[in-house]
Amino acid sequence: MNASSEKFASGSPPPISACIITFNEADRIGDCLASLSFCAEIIVVDSYSTDATVAIARAMGAKVLQRRFDGYRSQKQFAVEQASHDWVLCLDADERVGDELRASIEAARTTNFKGAAGYRCTLMSNYFGRFLRHGNAYPNRLMRFFDRRRGGWRGQREVHESVSVDGPVLTLAGDLIHYPYRSLQHQLTKTERYARMMAEHDFARGKRASLHKLVLSPFWRFWRGYLLRGGFLDGWHGLVYAYVGANYARQKAIMLWLLQNGQPVTTPPAAGSVEALDV
């Protein structure tokens, strides 16, 4: 039993393992780990970072494993399988557990997570200094906390991957705080990568592009997020976020059209905590 697990003695409510995948996250992993002090164990699966990510994680008490990156879903599921405890909390390095969410998890833990196979929470993104509370960005509900005996990172999707469980899913109060982008250029690069990956995924499943989708999909993304869902209430931040989301829809439609016309679309290699593009 490691030092962090000793405080969860036999007969206590179920201990929690936190699972994180990383690649070159030295500037963000510290704050993520600091928000997980209530967990009995922290597992970090690193894709051979070339910065100080591994050293920081080990210094903060995490168990670090290194594994070649072969997709987001498979990397996250591997991390879950390395955990010592059955209740697992999955985060990316650019996320932190907020105070209210932590209190909700600890309250559920005192009931032995009765009646639940998993829990949803909301992801709240800090977009260049402002928390987005409207539009396509919020509330973004995700299942990240679950009993691994009853579920996991299933399916074939390697982008916008998600957890599924066999059993009831309850909702926790509080937010998972998300710092998704280091800069606007980082967001644009990340958006293009996801558009490529989703186009390849859709093409493999038999989906095809059309002029209708190419013209209307970007417009609908912007109109839905900025107007229908109130993205304009987030000011200039909401406007830029909605615009980049519309551009993502345009890029994906173009790349799908290229694929169906025999033009290869190469996805740049990536690894680590680039999971949530909330468009």
ChimeraX commands (.cxc) that place a marker at each C-alpha (Angstrom):
marker #1 position 0.00,0.00,0.00 radius 0.5
marker #1 position 1.45,3.37,-0.98 radius 0.5
marker #1 position 1.51,6.35,1.35 radius 0.5
marker #1 position -1.49,8.04,-0.24 radius 0.5
marker #1 position -3.58,4.89,0.20 radius 0.5
marker #1 position -2.82,4.45,3.91 radius 0.5
marker #1 position -5.37,7.10,4.89 radius 0.5
marker #1 position -8.11,4.93,3.33 radius 0.5
marker #1 position -8.17,2.05,5.80 radius 0.5
marker #1 position -10.21,-1.12,5.56 radius 0.5
marker #1 position -13.85,-0.41,6.31 radius 0.5
marker #1 position -13.65,3.13,5.02 radius 0.5
marker #1 position -15.69,4.31,2.04 radius 0.5
marker #1 position -14.29,3.17,-1.33 radius 0.5
marker #1 position -10.94,4.75,-2.28 radius 0.5
marker #1 position -10.57,6.55,-5.60 radius 0.5
marker #1 position -7.88,6.26,-8.26 radius 0.5
marker #1 position -7.30,9.26,-10.51 radius 0.5
marker #1 position -6.14,8.49,-14.07 radius 0.5
marker #1 position -4.45,11.01,-16.38 radius 0.5
marker #1 position -2.73,10.73,-19.76 radius 0.5
marker #1 position 0.01,13.19,-20.64 radius 0.5
marker #1 position 2.42,14.39,-23.27 radius 0.5
marker #1 position 4.56,17.49,-22.65 radius 0.5
marker #1 position 2.28,18.95,-19.99 radius 0.5
marker #1 position 4.92,20.36,-17.62 radius 0.5
marker #1 position 3.18,23.74,-17.54 radius 0.5
marker #1 position -0.19,22.26,-16.53 radius 0.5
marker #1 position 0.21,18.91,-14.79 radius 0.5
marker #1 position 1.10,20.41,-11.39 radius 0.5
marker #1 position -2.21,22.24,-10.93 radius 0.5
marker #1 position -4.11,19.18,-12.10 radius 0.5
marker #1 position -2.42,16.91,-9.57 radius 0.5
marker #1 position -2.82,19.45,-6.77 radius 0.5
marker #1 position -6.61,19.25,-7.18 radius 0.5
marker #1 position -6.58,15.47,-6.60 radius 0.5
marker #1 position -5.37,15.29,-3.00 radius 0.5
marker #1 position -8.59,13.48,-2.01 radius 0.5
marker #1 position -7.71,10.52,-4.22 radius 0.5
marker #1 position -5.97,7.47,-2.80 radius 0.5
marker #1 position -3.88,7.01,-5.92 radius 0.5
marker #1 position -2.92,8.96,-9.01 radius 0.5
marker #1 position -1.95,7.12,-12.20 radius 0.5
marker #1 position -0.22,9.08,-14.96 radius 0.5
marker #1 position 0.29,7.36,-18.32 radius 0.5
marker #1 position 2.80,9.43,-20.24 radius 0.5
marker #1 position 3.55,9.21,-23.97 radius 0.5
marker #1 position 7.31,9.76,-23.57 radius 0.5
marker #1 position 7.25,13.48,-22.84 radius 0.5
marker #1 position 10.39,15.44,-23.64 radius 0.5
marker #1 position 9.81,18.10,-20.98 radius 0.5
marker #1 position 9.57,17.88,-17.17 radius 0.5
marker #1 position 6.10,16.30,-17.07 radius 0.5
marker #1 position 7.28,12.97,-15.67 radius 0.5
marker #1 position 9.57,14.51,-13.07 radius 0.5
marker #1 position 6.82,16.82,-11.81 radius 0.5
marker #1 position 4.27,14.02,-11.62 radius 0.5
marker #1 position 6.60,11.72,-9.70 radius 0.5
marker #1 position 7.63,14.51,-7.34 radius 0.5
marker #1 position 3.96,15.07,-6.52 radius 0.5
marker #1 position 3.39,11.42,-5.66 radius 0.5
marker #1 position 1.86,10.08,-8.87 radius 0.5
marker #1 position 2.60,6.61,-10.20 radius 0.5
marker #1 position 3.97,7.23,-13.69 radius 0.5
marker #1 position 3.93,4.71,-16.51 radius 0.5
marker #1 position 5.19,5.39,-20.02 radius 0.5
marker #1 position 3.46,3.93,-23.04 radius 0.5
marker #1 position 3.56,4.62,-26.75 radius 0.5
marker #1 position 0.53,6.67,-27.74 radius 0.5
marker #1 position -1.84,4.72,-29.99 radius 0.5
marker #1 position -5.06,6.70,-29.60 radius 0.5
marker #1 position -6.91,8.64,-26.93 radius 0.5
marker #1 position -9.48,5.99,-26.07 radius 0.5
marker #1 position -7.00,3.13,-25.82 radius 0.5
marker #1 position -4.51,5.24,-23.85 radius 0.5
marker #1 position -7.17,6.27,-21.32 radius 0.5
marker #1 position -8.50,2.74,-20.99 radius 0.5
marker #1 position -4.97,1.49,-20.36 radius 0.5
marker #1 position -4.63,4.04,-17.55 radius 0.5
marker #1 position -7.89,2.83,-16.00 radius 0.5
marker #1 position -6.67,-0.76,-16.11 radius 0.5
marker #1 position -3.53,0.17,-14.15 radius 0.5
marker #1 position -5.51,1.58,-11.22 radius 0.5
marker #1 position -5.49,-0.23,-7.87 radius 0.5
marker #1 position -9.06,0.79,-7.01 radius 0.5
marker #1 position -12.34,0.21,-8.81 radius 0.5
marker #1 position -13.71,3.75,-8.61 radius 0.5
marker #1 position -11.72,5.86,-11.04 radius 0.5
marker #1 position -11.72,9.55,-11.88 radius 0.5
marker #1 position -10.35,10.35,-15.34 radius 0.5
marker #1 position -8.90,13.78,-16.08 radius 0.5
marker #1 position -6.77,15.48,-18.68 radius 0.5
marker #1 position -3.75,17.47,-17.58 radius 0.5
marker #1 position -5.51,20.71,-18.53 radius 0.5
marker #1 position -8.34,20.01,-16.07 radius 0.5
marker #1 position -8.76,20.56,-12.32 radius 0.5
marker #1 position -11.40,19.35,-9.87 radius 0.5
marker #1 position -13.29,22.38,-8.57 radius 0.5
marker #1 position -14.07,22.75,-4.86 radius 0.5
marker #1 position -17.80,22.08,-5.25 radius 0.5
marker #1 position -17.19,19.03,-7.42 radius 0.5
marker #1 position -14.69,17.66,-4.91 radius 0.5
marker #1 position -17.26,18.09,-2.11 radius 0.5
marker #1 position -19.87,16.28,-4.22 radius 0.5
marker #1 position -17.53,13.36,-4.89 radius 0.5
marker #1 position -16.61,13.08,-1.22 radius 0.5
marker #1 position -20.29,13.19,-0.21 radius 0.5
marker #1 position -21.11,10.40,-2.68 radius 0.5
marker #1 position -18.17,8.42,-1.37 radius 0.5
marker #1 position -19.62,8.39,2.15 radius 0.5
marker #1 position -22.63,6.51,0.73 radius 0.5
marker #1 position -20.32,3.96,-0.97 radius 0.5
marker #1 position -21.58,5.41,-4.27 radius 0.5
marker #1 position -24.89,3.67,-3.65 radius 0.5
marker #1 position -27.15,3.38,-6.67 radius 0.5
marker #1 position -24.57,4.52,-9.23 radius 0.5
marker #1 position -22.32,2.90,-11.80 radius 0.5
marker #1 position -20.97,6.28,-12.81 radius 0.5
marker #1 position -21.35,10.01,-12.34 radius 0.5
marker #1 position -21.59,12.93,-14.75 radius 0.5
marker #1 position -20.28,16.40,-14.06 radius 0.5
marker #1 position -20.09,19.62,-16.04 radius 0.5
marker #1 position -16.94,20.83,-17.75 radius 0.5
marker #1 position -16.43,24.59,-17.48 radius 0.5
marker #1 position -13.76,26.05,-19.75 radius 0.5
marker #1 position -11.58,29.05,-19.07 radius 0.5
marker #1 position -11.19,30.68,-22.47 radius 0.5
marker #1 position -8.22,33.04,-22.39 radius 0.5
marker #1 position -9.05,34.41,-18.96 radius 0.5
marker #1 position -12.84,34.16,-18.96 radius 0.5
marker #1 position -14.98,31.23,-17.87 radius 0.5
marker #1 position -17.52,30.47,-20.58 radius 0.5
marker #1 position -20.98,29.88,-19.10 radius 0.5
marker #1 position -23.11,29.88,-22.25 radius 0.5
marker #1 position -23.19,28.70,-25.85 radius 0.5
marker #1 position -21.77,25.39,-26.98 radius 0.5
marker #1 position -19.18,25.52,-24.21 radius 0.5
marker #1 position -21.44,25.17,-21.16 radius 0.5
marker #1 position -22.92,23.14,-19.71 radius 0.5
marker #1 position -20.87,20.36,-21.25 radius 0.5
marker #1 position -21.77,17.22,-19.28 radius 0.5
marker #1 position -19.30,14.36,-19.23 radius 0.5
marker #1 position -18.97,11.08,-17.39 radius 0.5
marker #1 position -15.48,10.95,-15.91 radius 0.5
marker #1 position -16.06,9.21,-12.57 radius 0.5
marker #1 position -17.19,5.59,-12.65 radius 0.5
marker #1 position -16.86,2.03,-11.40 radius 0.5
marker #1 position -14.44,0.38,-13.81 radius 0.5
marker #1 position -16.02,-3.02,-13.09 radius 0.5
marker #1 position -19.14,-1.74,-14.84 radius 0.5
marker #1 position -17.71,0.35,-17.67 radius 0.5
marker #1 position -14.83,2.18,-19.26 radius 0.5
marker #1 position -13.60,3.92,-22.39 radius 0.5
marker #1 position -15.47,1.77,-24.89 radius 0.5
marker #1 position -16.14,1.93,-28.60 radius 0.5
marker #1 position -13.99,2.79,-31.58 radius 0.5
marker #1 position -13.87,6.59,-31.56 radius 0.5
marker #1 position -10.42,8.01,-30.85 radius 0.5
marker #1 position -11.58,11.64,-30.68 radius 0.5
marker #1 position -14.46,12.95,-28.58 radius 0.5
marker #1 position -14.14,9.57,-26.88 radius 0.5
marker #1 position -16.41,8.88,-23.93 radius 0.5
marker #1 position -17.07,6.55,-21.02 radius 0.5
marker #1 position -20.05,4.19,-20.97 radius 0.5
marker #1 position -21.22,2.06,-18.05 radius 0.5
marker #1 position -23.74,-0.68,-17.39 radius 0.5
marker #1 position -25.99,0.79,-14.74 radius 0.5
marker #1 position -27.39,4.05,-13.38 radius 0.5
marker #1 position -25.55,7.31,-14.04 radius 0.5
marker #1 position -26.06,10.14,-11.55 radius 0.5
marker #1 position -25.06,13.80,-11.74 radius 0.5
marker #1 position -22.62,15.53,-9.40 radius 0.5
marker #1 position -22.85,19.19,-8.45 radius 0.5
marker #1 position -19.87,21.36,-9.29 radius 0.5
marker #1 position -17.58,21.78,-12.27 radius 0.5
marker #1 position -14.49,20.20,-13.70 radius 0.5
marker #1 position -12.40,23.26,-14.51 radius 0.5
marker #1 position -10.85,23.19,-17.97 radius 0.5
marker #1 position -7.95,25.26,-19.36 radius 0.5
marker #1 position -7.99,23.91,-22.92 radius 0.5
marker #1 position -5.82,26.31,-24.88 radius 0.5
marker #1 position -2.43,27.85,-24.25 radius 0.5
marker #1 position -2.96,30.38,-27.04 radius 0.5
marker #1 position -5.26,31.08,-29.97 radius 0.5
marker #1 position -2.74,29.39,-32.27 radius 0.5
marker #1 position -2.87,26.32,-30.03 radius 0.5
marker #1 position -6.65,26.26,-30.39 radius 0.5
marker #1 position -6.51,26.61,-34.18 radius 0.5
marker #1 position -3.95,23.81,-34.46 radius 0.5
marker #1 position -5.96,21.59,-32.15 radius 0.5
marker #1 position -9.17,22.33,-34.06 radius 0.5
marker #1 position -7.59,21.37,-37.39 radius 0.5
marker #1 position -6.25,18.12,-35.93 radius 0.5
marker #1 position -9.68,17.16,-34.59 radius 0.5
marker #1 position -11.37,18.06,-37.87 radius 0.5
marker #1 position -9.00,15.71,-39.70 radius 0.5
marker #1 position -9.54,12.91,-37.20 radius 0.5
marker #1 position -13.32,13.25,-37.24 radius 0.5
marker #1 position -13.39,13.38,-41.05 radius 0.5
marker #1 position -11.38,10.16,-41.20 radius 0.5
marker #1 position -13.65,8.57,-38.60 radius 0.5
marker #1 position -16.83,9.58,-40.45 radius 0.5
marker #1 position -15.44,8.46,-43.81 radius 0.5
marker #1 position -14.56,5.03,-42.40 radius 0.5
marker #1 position -18.17,4.71,-41.17 radius 0.5
marker #1 position -19.57,5.47,-44.60 radius 0.5
marker #1 position -20.55,9.10,-44.12 radius 0.5
marker #1 position -20.14,11.42,-47.10 radius 0.5
marker #1 position -19.90,15.17,-47.57 radius 0.5
marker #1 position -22.40,17.27,-49.49 radius 0.5
marker #1 position -22.73,20.85,-50.64 radius 0.5
marker #1 position -25.56,21.19,-48.14 radius 0.5
marker #1 position -23.30,20.22,-45.24 radius 0.5
marker #1 position -20.40,22.31,-46.47 radius 0.5
marker #1 position -22.52,25.46,-46.66 radius 0.5
marker #1 position -24.94,25.02,-43.77 radius 0.5
marker #1 position -22.96,23.14,-41.13 radius 0.5
marker #1 position -20.65,26.06,-40.19 radius 0.5
marker #1 position -23.58,28.47,-40.18 radius 0.5
marker #1 position -25.63,26.17,-37.94 radius 0.5
marker #1 position -22.75,25.70,-35.48 radius 0.5
marker #1 position -22.35,29.43,-35.10 radius 0.5
marker #1 position -26.07,30.23,-34.98 radius 0.5
marker #1 position -26.82,27.49,-32.46 radius 0.5
marker #1 position -23.95,28.31,-30.11 radius 0.5
marker #1 position -23.82,32.08,-30.33 radius 0.5
marker #1 position -27.52,32.91,-30.61 radius 0.5
marker #1 position -29.71,29.97,-29.55 radius 0.5
marker #1 position -27.53,28.95,-26.61 radius 0.5
marker #1 position -26.58,32.45,-25.57 radius 0.5
marker #1 position -22.90,32.49,-26.45 radius 0.5
marker #1 position -23.19,36.25,-27.00 radius 0.5
marker #1 position -23.59,36.59,-23.21 radius 0.5
marker #1 position -19.90,35.69,-22.88 radius 0.5
marker #1 position -18.91,38.84,-24.78 radius 0.5
marker #1 position -15.99,38.87,-27.18 radius 0.5
marker #1 position -14.77,35.56,-25.77 radius 0.5
marker #1 position -18.09,33.97,-26.72 radius 0.5
marker #1 position -17.93,35.44,-30.22 radius 0.5
marker #1 position -14.42,34.15,-30.92 radius 0.5
marker #1 position -15.27,30.74,-29.46 radius 0.5
marker #1 position -18.36,30.43,-31.66 radius 0.5
marker #1 position -16.43,31.55,-34.76 radius 0.5
marker #1 position -13.67,28.98,-34.22 radius 0.5
marker #1 position -16.33,26.31,-33.66 radius 0.5
marker #1 position -17.95,27.19,-36.98 radius 0.5
marker #1 position -14.55,26.98,-38.65 radius 0.5
marker #1 position -14.12,23.48,-37.20 radius 0.5
marker #1 position -17.38,22.40,-38.86 radius 0.5
marker #1 position -16.22,23.88,-42.17 radius 0.5
marker #1 position -12.82,22.16,-41.99 radius 0.5
marker #1 position -14.37,18.79,-41.19 radius 0.5
marker #1 position -16.79,19.02,-44.14 radius 0.5
marker #1 position -13.98,19.97,-46.54 radius 0.5
marker #1 position -11.72,17.16,-45.33 radius 0.5
marker #1 position -14.52,14.62,-45.66 radius 0.5
marker #1 position -15.11,15.82,-49.22 radius 0.5
marker #1 position -11.39,15.42,-49.98 radius 0.5
marker #1 position -11.39,11.88,-48.63 radius 0.5
marker #1 position -14.37,10.79,-50.70 radius 0.5
marker #1 position -12.63,12.18,-53.78 radius 0.5
marker #1 position -9.53,10.11,-53.19 radius 0.5
marker #1 position -7.38,12.76,-51.57 radius 0.5
marker #1 position -5.56,11.57,-48.42 radius 0.5
marker #1 position -5.87,13.68,-45.31 radius 0.5
marker #1 position -2.91,13.16,-43.00 radius 0.5
marker #1 position -3.58,13.57,-39.30 radius 0.5
marker #1 position -0.61,15.14,-37.48 radius 0.5
marker #1 position 0.66,12.94,-34.65 radius 0.5
marker #1 position -0.45,14.00,-31.20 radius 0.5
marker #1 position -0.66,12.63,-27.71 radius 0.5
marker #1 position -1.56,13.64,-24.20 radius 0.5
marker #1 position -4.37,15.75,-22.87 radius 0.5
marker #1 position -5.93,17.16,-26.01 radius 0.5
marker #1 position -9.35,15.66,-25.55 radius 0.5
marker #1 position -12.10,18.21,-25.21 radius 0.5
marker #1 position -13.00,20.42,-28.10 radius 0.5
marker #1 position -16.46,21.56,-27.12 radius 0.5
marker #1 position -18.03,22.40,-30.45 radius 0.5
marker link #1:1,2 radius 0.2
marker link #1:2,3 radius 0.2
marker link #1:3,4 radius 0.2
marker link #1:4,5 radius 0.2
marker link #1:5,6 radius 0.2
marker link #1:6,7 radius 0.2
marker link #1:7,8 radius 0.2
marker link #1:8,9 radius 0.2
marker link #1:9,10 radius 0.2
marker link #1:10,11 radius 0.2
marker link #1:11,12 radius 0.2
marker link #1:12,13 radius 0.2
marker link #1:13,14 radius 0.2
marker link #1:14,15 radius 0.2
marker link #1:15,16 radius 0.2
marker link #1:16,17 radius 0.2
marker link #1:17,18 radius 0.2
marker link #1:18,19 radius 0.2
marker link #1:19,20 radius 0.2
marker link #1:20,21 radius 0.2
marker link #1:21,22 radius 0.2
marker link #1:22,23 radius 0.2
marker link #1:23,24 radius 0.2
marker link #1:24,25 radius 0.2
marker link #1:25,26 radius 0.2
marker link #1:26,27 radius 0.2
marker link #1:27,28 radius 0.2
marker link #1:28,29 radius 0.2
marker link #1:29,30 radius 0.2
marker link #1:30,31 radius 0.2
marker link #1:31,32 radius 0.2
marker link #1:32,33 radius 0.2
marker link #1:33,34 radius 0.2
marker link #1:34,35 radius 0.2
marker link #1:35,36 radius 0.2
marker link #1:36,37 radius 0.2
marker link #1:37,38 radius 0.2
marker link #1:38,39 radius 0.2
marker link #1:39,40 radius 0.2
marker link #1:40,41 radius 0.2
marker link #1:41,42 radius 0.2
marker link #1:42,43 radius 0.2
marker link #1:43,44 radius 0.2
marker link #1:44,45 radius 0.2
marker link #1:45,46 radius 0.2
marker link #1:46,47 radius 0.2
marker link #1:47,48 radius 0.2
marker link #1:48,49 radius 0.2
marker link #1:49,50 radius 0.2
marker link #1:50,51 radius 0.2
marker link #1:51,52 radius 0.2
marker link #1:52,53 radius 0.2
marker link #1:53,54 radius 0.2
marker link #1:54,55 radius 0.2
marker link #1:55,56 radius 0.2
marker link #1:56,57 radius 0.2
marker link #1:57,58 radius 0.2
marker link #1:58,59 radius 0.2
marker link #1:59,60 radius 0.2
marker link #1:60,61 radius 0.2
marker link #1:61,62 radius 0.2
marker link #1:62,63 radius 0.2
marker link #1:63,64 radius 0.2
marker link #1:64,65 radius 0.2
marker link #1:65,66 radius 0.2
marker link #1:66,67 radius 0.2
marker link #1:67,68 radius 0.2
marker link #1:68,69 radius 0.2
marker link #1:69,70 radius 0.2
marker link #1:70,71 radius 0.2
marker link #1:71,72 radius 0.2
marker link #1:72,73 radius 0.2
marker link #1:73,74 radius 0.2
marker link #1:74,75 radius 0.2
marker link #1:75,76 radius 0.2
marker link #1:76,77 radius 0.2
marker link #1:77,78 radius 0.2
marker link #1:78,79 radius 0.2
marker link #1:79,80 radius 0.2
marker link #1:80,81 radius 0.2
marker link #1:81,82 radius 0.2
marker link #1:82,83 radius 0.2
marker link #1:83,84 radius 0.2
marker link #1:84,85 radius 0.2
marker link #1:85,86 radius 0.2
marker link #1:86,87 radius 0.2
marker link #1:87,88 radius 0.2
marker link #1:88,89 radius 0.2
marker link #1:89,90 radius 0.2
marker link #1:90,91 radius 0.2
marker link #1:91,92 radius 0.2
marker link #1:92,93 radius 0.2
marker link #1:93,94 radius 0.2
marker link #1:94,95 radius 0.2
marker link #1:95,96 radius 0.2
marker link #1:96,97 radius 0.2
marker link #1:97,98 radius 0.2
marker link #1:98,99 radius 0.2
marker link #1:99,100 radius 0.2
marker link #1:100,101 radius 0.2
marker link #1:101,102 radius 0.2
marker link #1:102,103 radius 0.2
marker link #1:103,104 radius 0.2
marker link #1:104,105 radius 0.2
marker link #1:105,106 radius 0.2
marker link #1:106,107 radius 0.2
marker link #1:107,108 radius 0.2
marker link #1:108,109 radius 0.2
marker link #1:109,110 radius 0.2
marker link #1:110,111 radius 0.2
marker link #1:111,112 radius 0.2
marker link #1:112,113 radius 0.2
marker link #1:113,114 radius 0.2
marker link #1:114,115 radius 0.2
marker link #1:115,116 radius 0.2
marker link #1:116,117 radius 0.2
marker link #1:117,118 radius 0.2
marker link #1:118,119 radius 0.2
marker link #1:119,120 radius 0.2
marker link #1:120,121 radius 0.2
marker link #1:121,122 radius 0.2
marker link #1:122,123 radius 0.2
marker link #1:123,124 radius 0.2
marker link #1:124,125 radius 0.2
marker link #1:125,126 radius 0.2
marker link #1:126,127 radius 0.2
marker link #1:127,128 radius 0.2
marker link #1:128,129 radius 0.2
marker link #1:129,130 radius 0.2
marker link #1:130,131 radius 0.2
marker link #1:131,132 radius 0.2
marker link #1:132,133 radius 0.2
marker link #1:133,134 radius 0.2
marker link #1:134,135 radius 0.2
marker link #1:135,136 radius 0.2
marker link #1:136,137 radius 0.2
marker link #1:137,138 radius 0.2
marker link #1:138,139 radius 0.2
marker link #1:139,140 radius 0.2
marker link #1:140,141 radius 0.2
marker link #1:141,142 radius 0.2
marker link #1:142,143 radius 0.2
marker link #1:143,144 radius 0.2
marker link #1:144,145 radius 0.2
marker link #1:145,146 radius 0.2
marker link #1:146,147 radius 0.2
marker link #1:147,148 radius 0.2
marker link #1:148,149 radius 0.2
marker link #1:149,150 radius 0.2
marker link #1:150,151 radius 0.2
marker link #1:151,152 radius 0.2
marker link #1:152,153 radius 0.2
marker link #1:153,154 radius 0.2
marker link #1:154,155 radius 0.2
marker link #1:155,156 radius 0.2
marker link #1:156,157 radius 0.2
marker link #1:157,158 radius 0.2
marker link #1:158,159 radius 0.2
marker link #1:159,160 radius 0.2
marker link #1:160,161 radius 0.2
marker link #1:161,162 radius 0.2
marker link #1:162,163 radius 0.2
marker link #1:163,164 radius 0.2
marker link #1:164,165 radius 0.2
marker link #1:165,166 radius 0.2
marker link #1:166,167 radius 0.2
marker link #1:167,168 radius 0.2
marker link #1:168,169 radius 0.2
marker link #1:169,170 radius 0.2
marker link #1:170,171 radius 0.2
marker link #1:171,172 radius 0.2
marker link #1:172,173 radius 0.2
marker link #1:173,174 radius 0.2
marker link #1:174,175 radius 0.2
marker link #1:175,176 radius 0.2
marker link #1:176,177 radius 0.2
marker link #1:177,178 radius 0.2
marker link #1:178,179 radius 0.2
marker link #1:179,180 radius 0.2
marker link #1:180,181 radius 0.2
marker link #1:181,182 radius 0.2
marker link #1:182,183 radius 0.2
marker link #1:183,184 radius 0.2
marker link #1:184,185 radius 0.2
marker link #1:185,186 radius 0.2
marker link #1:186,187 radius 0.2
marker link #1:187,188 radius 0.2
marker link #1:188,189 radius 0.2
marker link #1:189,190 radius 0.2
marker link #1:190,191 radius 0.2
marker link #1:191,192 radius 0.2
marker link #1:192,193 radius 0.2
marker link #1:193,194 radius 0.2
marker link #1:194,195 radius 0.2
marker link #1:195,196 radius 0.2
marker link #1:196,197 radius 0.2
marker link #1:197,198 radius 0.2
marker link #1:198,199 radius 0.2
marker link #1:199,200 radius 0.2
marker link #1:200,201 radius 0.2
marker link #1:201,202 radius 0.2
marker link #1:202,203 radius 0.2
marker link #1:203,204 radius 0.2
marker link #1:204,205 radius 0.2
marker link #1:205,206 radius 0.2
marker link #1:206,207 radius 0.2
marker link #1:207,208 radius 0.2
marker link #1:208,209 radius 0.2
marker link #1:209,210 radius 0.2
marker link #1:210,211 radius 0.2
marker link #1:211,212 radius 0.2
marker link #1:212,213 radius 0.2
marker link #1:213,214 radius 0.2
marker link #1:214,215 radius 0.2
marker link #1:215,216 radius 0.2
marker link #1:216,217 radius 0.2
marker link #1:217,218 radius 0.2
marker link #1:218,219 radius 0.2
marker link #1:219,220 radius 0.2
marker link #1:220,221 radius 0.2
marker link #1:221,222 radius 0.2
marker link #1:222,223 radius 0.2
marker link #1:223,224 radius 0.2
marker link #1:224,225 radius 0.2
marker link #1:225,226 radius 0.2
marker link #1:226,227 radius 0.2
marker link #1:227,228 radius 0.2
marker link #1:228,229 radius 0.2
marker link #1:229,230 radius 0.2
marker link #1:230,231 radius 0.2
marker link #1:231,232 radius 0.2
marker link #1:232,233 radius 0.2
marker link #1:233,234 radius 0.2
marker link #1:234,235 radius 0.2
marker link #1:235,236 radius 0.2
marker link #1:236,237 radius 0.2
marker link #1:237,238 radius 0.2
marker link #1:238,239 radius 0.2
marker link #1:239,240 radius 0.2
marker link #1:240,241 radius 0.2
marker link #1:241,242 radius 0.2
marker link #1:242,243 radius 0.2
marker link #1:243,244 radius 0.2
marker link #1:244,245 radius 0.2
marker link #1:245,246 radius 0.2
marker link #1:246,247 radius 0.2
marker link #1:247,248 radius 0.2
marker link #1:248,249 radius 0.2
marker link #1:249,250 radius 0.2
marker link #1:250,251 radius 0.2
marker link #1:251,252 radius 0.2
marker link #1:252,253 radius 0.2
marker link #1:253,254 radius 0.2
marker link #1:254,255 radius 0.2
marker link #1:255,256 radius 0.2
marker link #1:256,257 radius 0.2
marker link #1:257,258 radius 0.2
marker link #1:258,259 radius 0.2
marker link #1:259,260 radius 0.2
marker link #1:260,261 radius 0.2
marker link #1:261,262 radius 0.2
marker link #1:262,263 radius 0.2
marker link #1:263,264 radius 0.2
marker link #1:264,265 radius 0.2
marker link #1:265,266 radius 0.2
marker link #1:266,267 radius 0.2
marker link #1:267,268 radius 0.2
marker link #1:268,269 radius 0.2
marker link #1:269,270 radius 0.2
marker link #1:270,271 radius 0.2
marker link #1:271,272 radius 0.2
marker link #1:272,273 radius 0.2
marker link #1:273,274 radius 0.2
marker link #1:274,275 radius 0.2
marker link #1:275,276 radius 0.2
marker link #1:276,277 radius 0.2
marker link #1:277,278 radius 0.2
marker link #1:278,279 radius 0.2
view
